[in-house]
Amino acid sequence: MSRLLIRNARLVNEGQIRDADVLVANGRIEKIANSITGCNAAVAIDAQGQWLLPGMIDDQVHFRDPGAPDKGSFYSESRAAVAGGITSFMDMPNTSPATLNLAALADKKRRAGLHSVANYGFHFGVSHDNLDTVAALDPREVAGVKVFMGASTGNMLVDDPRILERLFAEVPTLLLAHCEHSPSIQANEQRLRARFGDGIPAVAHPLIRDAEACYRSSSYAVELARRYGTRLHVLHLTSARELALFEDKPLTEKRITAEVCLHHLLFDDRDYHRLGHQIKCNPAIKTRADRDALRQALLSDRLDVIGSDHAPHTWAQKQLGYREAPAGLPLVQHALPALMELVADGLLPLTTLVAKTSHRVADLFAIPDRGYVREGYWADLVLIKPEPQGKPVSEEPILARCGWTPFAERRFRHSVSTTLVSGHLAWHNGQVVDSCQGLPLYFQR
């Protein structure tokens, strides 16, 4: 593997911003210095003052592989991911077949090993009848264990208190929870159907999957985790009320952590009128006040990481009526440019964004040698270029297989010019580098 040199970058890492050159060799960062000369690098990139960040580690994606080739695959979605500054992802278990046994886990690792441009890891699923398998898992083989405590169907909805108590008591690694209270959601939908019949509008989604449904489930998950000493990570918080469940203190002092997703930071319920089911997701995008509370919580240690929850569906499916239109939206291709809007608006320090998309994710999931720009670490790096006039999203090709984005009408004031994955160019000058091959993530537990 040849050497690669990045010159004249504005390095953002571990709470500091400084001018630096970075030399990469054999996939890892060999040297960081104010100026590096005479290194005989085969590839040299003049950053010309662009921001150089550790790549985003996305703790929650749905790449639809296997089972839904019309929606996505490791091939298509990983290419979209590196275009958005994501160098590593952790894929969720609700595929077809679901990742509920070791054979399904091995198959997903094999598929990603063949086709993924980005580094990859996998969450294991929970059902009513695989708790023995979950309890016997090797914590080093999975990113985490995912439980749907609501908002799922079939065998992956786990809402029996006896099963949940055993899970929280016996899970051998980090437990990730999707928290919504299904009976509350069902009652809300019945009320809305009495009013609208089968023509429930998209704007009703946050009234059906409301803050109360989220709080009832997330507070129950936190209570179980405290009772059993579980290492719990609550996914995609959406409401101001839920924030009080989580402590504002360093990650090293916590056993219960929380994630927020970029669409819950960038959209609110006013956007349903314009975008309809394009932004239908579970849990729902809620009020402007909820959005603003989530943004404010990012400034403290109450919210630990930012993920995407990338969950593509076809455009035709999103045009269906409320009950038929699936929940989820494609987000990875614009992940860092979209989040950089918060930085550009002065709402989030760039160093905090880097901490919660890279540093803290690596720490939380115990991923060695990634998530930081340090000598000896894997070179998962992203160059962010300012776009003073705002780059129209509609002018770019959509790399996700679904072929659409909820950001089509927006202009972003930053773009990803280069992405390195484990020392290889994966995205450069508007093109995916197909020769790049992501590596499996390891979990040092």
C-alpha positions in Angstrom: 0.0 0.0 0.0 1.5 3.3 -1.1 1.8 6.4 1.0 -0.6 9.3 0.9 0.0 12.8 2.1 -2.6 15.5 3.0 -1.1 19.0 3.1 -2.4 22.3 4.4 -5.4 21.0 6.3 -7.3 22.5 9.2 -7.3 19.4 11.5 -10.2 19.1 13.9 -9.5 16.5 16.5 -10.0 16.0 20.3 -11.4 19.4 21.0 -8.7 21.3 19.0 -8.3 22.9 15.6 -4.9 23.4 14.1 -3.0 23.6 10.8 -1.4 20.2 10.0 -0.1 17.8 7.4 -1.0 14.1 7.7 0.9 11.2 6.3 -0.8 7.9 5.7 1.1 4.6 5.1 -0.1 1.0 5.1 -3.6 2.1 5.9 -2.7 4.0 9.1 -1.7 7.5 10.1 2.1 7.5 10.2 2.8 11.1 11.0 0.9 14.3 12.0 3.0 17.5 11.9 2.8 21.2 11.0 4.7 20.5 7.8 5.8 17.1 6.3 8.4 17.1 3.6 10.5 14.6 1.8 8.2 11.6 2.4 8.0 10.4 -1.2 4.2 10.0 -1.1 2.6 8.4 -4.2 -0.5 10.5 -3.7 -0.5 14.1 -2.4 -3.6 16.1 -1.7 -3.4 19.8 -1.1 -6.3 20.5 1.3 -6.0 24.3 0.8 -7.3 24.9 4.3 -10.2 22.5 4.2 -11.4 20.9 7.4 -9.8 17.5 8.1 -12.0 15.4 10.4 -12.0 11.8 11.5 -14.6 10.0 9.5 -18.1 9.7 10.9 -18.9 6.3 12.5 -22.6 5.8 12.0 -24.0 3.6 14.8 -27.3 3.0 13.1 -28.1 2.2 9.5 -30.5 0.0 7.6 -28.7 -1.0 4.4 -31.5 -3.5 3.4 -29.0 -6.3 2.7 -30.1 -9.1 2.4 -33.7 -9.0 1.4 -34.7 -5.7 -0.3 -32.5 -5.2 -3.3 -34.9 -2.6 -4.7 -34.2 -0.4 -1.6 -30.5 -0.9 -1.0 -27.4 -3.1 -0.6 -24.0 -2.9 0.9 -22.7 -2.0 -2.5 -25.0 0.9 -3.1 -25.5 2.3 0.4 -21.8 2.1 1.4 -21.0 4.2 -1.7 -23.6 6.8 -0.6 -22.1 6.7 2.9 -18.5 7.6 1.9 -19.8 10.4 -0.2 -21.4 11.8 3.0 -18.2 11.5 5.1 -19.1 8.2 6.8 -16.2 5.8 7.0 -17.7 3.1 9.2 -21.2 1.9 9.8 -23.1 -0.5 12.0 -26.0 -2.2 10.3 -29.3 -3.1 12.0 -30.7 -6.6 12.2 -34.2 -6.2 10.7 -33.3 -7.5 7.3 -34.7 -10.5 5.5 -33.8 -12.9 7.0 -33.4 -11.0 10.3 -30.1 -11.2 12.1 -31.4 -13.5 14.8 -28.8 -16.3 14.6 -25.1 -16.7 14.0 -25.6 -18.0 10.4 -27.5 -14.8 9.5 -24.7 -12.7 11.1 -22.0 -14.6 9.2 -23.9 -14.1 5.9 -24.1 -10.3 6.4 -20.4 -10.1 7.3 -19.6 -12.1 4.1 -21.8 -9.8 1.9 -20.2 -6.7 3.3 -16.8 -8.1 2.9 -17.4 -8.5 -0.8 -19.2 -5.3 -1.5 -18.8 -2.5 1.1 -16.6 0.5 0.4 -16.9 1.6 4.1 -15.8 -0.3 7.2 -18.7 -2.4 8.6 -20.1 -3.9 11.8 -23.4 -5.4 12.7 -26.0 -5.4 15.5 -27.6 -8.6 16.5 -31.4 -8.8 16.9 -33.7 -10.0 19.6 -36.9 -12.0 19.3 -39.2 -13.8 21.7 -37.4 -17.1 21.1 -33.6 -16.4 20.7 -32.7 -15.2 24.1 -30.4 -18.2 24.7 -28.4 -17.2 21.6 -28.3 -13.6 22.7 -27.0 -14.5 26.1 -24.2 -16.7 24.6 -23.0 -14.1 22.1 -19.3 -13.2 22.0 -19.3 -9.4 22.7 -16.4 -9.0 20.3 -18.4 -10.4 17.3 -21.2 -7.8 17.3 -21.5 -4.1 17.6 -24.4 -4.4 19.9 -27.7 -6.2 20.5 -30.8 -4.3 19.2 -34.3 -4.7 20.8 -37.4 -3.2 19.3 -39.5 -2.4 22.3 -42.1 -1.0 19.9 -42.7 0.1 16.3 -41.7 -3.2 14.8 -43.7 -6.1 13.5 -43.5 -9.9 13.5 -40.9 -11.7 15.5 -38.7 -8.7 16.3 -41.2 -6.8 18.4 -40.4 -7.6 22.0 -42.9 -6.1 24.5 -43.4 -9.0 26.9 -42.2 -7.8 30.3 -40.9 -11.2 31.3 -38.8 -11.5 28.1 -37.5 -7.9 28.4 -36.5 -8.5 32.1 -34.5 -11.6 31.1 -32.9 -9.7 28.2 -31.8 -6.7 30.3 -30.4 -9.1 33.0 -28.5 -11.4 30.6 -27.4 -9.5 27.6 -23.6 -9.8 27.4 -22.8 -6.5 25.6 -24.2 -3.1 24.8 -28.0 -3.2 24.4 -29.6 -0.8 21.9 -33.3 0.0 22.2 -35.9 1.4 19.9 -38.4 2.9 22.4 -42.0 3.5 21.5 -45.1 2.3 23.4 -47.2 0.4 20.9 -50.5 0.4 22.8 -50.3 4.2 22.9 -49.6 4.5 19.2 -52.5 2.2 18.4 -54.9 4.2 20.5 -53.7 7.5 18.9 -54.1 6.0 15.4 -57.6 4.8 16.2 -58.6 8.4 17.2 -57.1 9.9 14.0 -58.8 7.3 11.9 -62.2 8.2 13.5 -61.5 11.7 12.3 -59.9 11.2 8.9 -60.9 7.6 7.9 -58.3 6.1 5.6 -57.1 9.6 4.6 -54.8 10.3 7.6 -52.5 13.1 6.5 -48.7 12.9 6.9 -48.9 15.8 9.4 -50.7 13.5 11.8 -47.7 11.2 12.1 -46.2 13.0 15.2 -49.6 13.0 16.8 -49.9 9.2 16.4 -46.3 8.4 17.4 -46.2 11.2 20.0 -43.8 12.2 22.7 -45.9 10.3 25.3 -45.5 7.0 23.5 -41.7 7.6 23.3 -41.4 8.6 27.0 -43.4 5.6 28.3 -41.1 3.2 26.5 -37.8 4.9 27.0 -38.4 5.5 30.7 -39.3 1.8 31.1 -36.0 0.9 29.3 -34.0 3.1 31.6 -35.8 1.7 34.7 -34.9 -1.9 33.6 -31.3 -0.9 32.9 -30.9 0.6 36.3 -32.5 -2.4 37.9 -30.2 -4.9 36.2 -27.1 -2.8 35.7 -27.5 -3.1 31.9 -25.2 -1.2 29.5 -28.1 0.5 27.6 -28.0 2.8 24.6 -31.3 4.4 23.7 -31.6 5.1 20.0 -32.9 8.2 18.2 -34.3 10.4 20.9 -37.0 12.8 19.5 -38.6 14.6 22.4 -37.6 17.2 25.0 -39.2 15.3 27.8 -37.0 12.2 27.2 -33.8 14.2 27.8 -34.4 14.3 31.5 -33.9 10.5 31.6 -30.2 10.8 30.7 -27.3 12.2 32.8 -25.1 15.1 31.7 -21.8 13.6 32.6 -18.8 12.1 30.8 -19.2 8.9 28.8 -16.8 7.0 31.0 -19.1 7.6 34.0 -22.3 6.3 32.3 -24.0 2.9 31.8 -27.0 4.5 30.1 -26.4 6.5 26.9 -28.5 8.2 24.2 -28.3 8.8 20.5 -29.9 11.6 18.4 -30.3 11.3 14.6 -29.6 14.0 12.1 -33.1 14.2 10.7 -34.5 14.9 14.2 -32.0 17.8 14.4 -32.7 19.2 11.0 -36.5 18.8 10.4 -39.6 19.5 12.6 -43.3 19.0 12.2 -43.7 22.1 9.9 -41.9 20.1 7.2 -44.6 17.5 6.8 -46.7 20.0 4.8 -43.9 20.2 2.2 -42.3 16.8 2.3 -45.1 14.5 3.4 -44.1 10.9 3.8 -40.6 11.6 2.7 -39.9 12.4 6.4 -42.2 9.8 7.8 -40.0 7.8 10.2 -40.2 6.0 13.5 -40.0 7.5 16.0 -41.6 10.6 14.4 -40.0 14.0 13.8 -41.8 16.1 16.3 -42.2 19.8 17.2 -39.8 22.7 16.7 -39.5 22.9 20.5 -38.4 19.2 20.6 -35.9 19.8 17.8 -34.5 22.8 19.5 -34.2 20.9 22.8 -32.3 18.1 21.1 -29.9 20.7 19.6 -29.3 22.3 22.9 -28.7 18.9 24.6 -25.9 18.2 22.1 -23.9 21.1 23.7 -23.8 19.0 26.9 -23.0 15.4 27.7 -26.7 14.5 27.9 -26.7 13.3 24.3 -23.8 11.1 23.5 -23.6 10.4 19.8 -25.2 11.4 16.4 -26.3 8.7 14.0 -28.2 8.7 10.7 -30.8 5.8 11.0 -30.5 5.7 7.2 -33.5 3.6 6.1 -34.3 3.8 2.4 -37.6 3.0 0.7 -38.5 3.4 -2.9 -40.1 6.6 -4.1 -43.3 4.7 -5.2 -43.7 3.3 -1.6 -43.4 6.8 -0.1 -46.2 8.0 -2.3 -48.7 5.6 -0.8 -51.3 6.5 1.8 -50.5 7.0 5.5 -51.0 3.4 6.6 -49.2 1.9 3.6 -46.2 4.3 3.3 -43.3 2.8 5.1 -41.3 4.7 7.7 -37.6 5.6 7.1 -35.6 7.9 4.9 -32.2 7.9 3.1 -29.6 10.1 4.8 -26.1 8.8 4.6 -25.0 10.6 1.4 -25.6 14.0 3.0 -24.8 13.2 6.6 -21.8 15.4 7.4 -22.8 18.3 5.0 -26.3 18.4 6.6 -24.9 18.4 10.1 -22.4 21.1 9.1 -25.4 23.4 8.7 -25.6 23.4 12.5 -22.0 24.5 12.6 -22.5 27.1 9.9 -25.4 28.6 11.8 -23.4 28.8 15.0 -25.5 26.3 16.8 -22.9 23.6 17.3 -19.1 23.9 17.6 -17.3 21.9 15.0 -15.2 20.1 17.7 -18.4 19.0 19.4 -19.8 17.6 16.1 -16.6 15.6 15.6 -16.8 14.3 19.1 -20.3 13.0 18.7 -20.0 11.6 15.2 -16.5 10.0 15.7 -14.7 10.1 19.1 -17.6 9.1 21.3 -18.9 6.5 18.9 -15.6 4.7 18.9 -15.4 5.0 22.7 -19.0 3.8 23.3 -18.7 0.8 21.0 -15.1 0.0 22.1 -13.7 0.2 18.5 -9.9 0.3 18.7 -7.7 2.5 16.6 -10.6 4.4 14.9 -12.6 7.6 15.6 -9.6 9.8 16.2 -6.8 11.4 14.1 -3.8 9.9 16.0 -0.5 8.5 14.8 -0.9 4.7 14.6 -4.6 4.8 14.1 -6.4 3.7 10.9 -6.7 6.5 8.5 -10.4 7.1 8.4 -10.4 10.7 7.3 -12.7 13.3 5.7 -11.9 16.6 4.0 -14.8 19.1 4.3 -14.8 21.9 1.8 -16.6 25.2 2.4 -19.2 26.1 -0.2 -19.9 29.8 0.4 -22.8 30.1 -2.1 -24.4 26.8 -0.9 -24.2 23.7 -3.1 -27.6 22.7 -4.4 -28.3 19.1 -3.4 -30.6 18.7 -6.4 -27.6 19.1 -8.8 -25.8 16.0 -7.4 -26.5 12.4 -8.4 -28.2 10.3 -5.7 -26.0 7.3 -4.9 -28.5 5.5 -2.6 -30.4 2.9 -4.6 -33.8 4.5 -3.8 -32.7 7.5 -5.9 -34.2 10.3 -3.8 -33.4 12.4 -0.8 -35.5 14.6 1.6 -32.7 17.3 1.2 -33.4 17.8 -2.5 -34.5 21.4 -2.1 -31.7 22.4 0.2 -28.3 24.1 -0.4 -25.5 23.0 1.9 -22.6 25.3 2.8 -20.1 22.5 3.0 -19.3 19.4 0.9 -17.2 16.3 1.3 -14.3 16.6 -1.1 -12.3 13.5 0.0 -13.0 10.4 2.1 -10.3 7.9 3.2 -11.4 4.5 4.5 -8.6 2.6 6.2 -6.0 4.6 4.3 -7.6 4.2 0.9 -9.3 6.8 -1.2 -13.0 6.0 -1.2 -14.4 9.3 -2.4 -12.5 12.0 -4.2 -13.5 14.9 -6.4 -17.1 13.8 -6.7 -16.4 10.1 -7.5 -16.5 6.9 -5.6 -13.2 5.0 -5.9 -14.5 1.5 -6.5 -11.2 -0.2 -5.7 -11.6 0.7 -2.1 -12.6 -2.1 0.2 -13.9 -1.5 3.8 -12.6 -3.6 6.7 -14.6 -5.3 9.4 -14.9 -3.3 12.7 -13.5 -5.0 15.8 -14.9 -4.4 19.3 -12.3 -4.6 22.1 -14.4 -5.9 25.0 
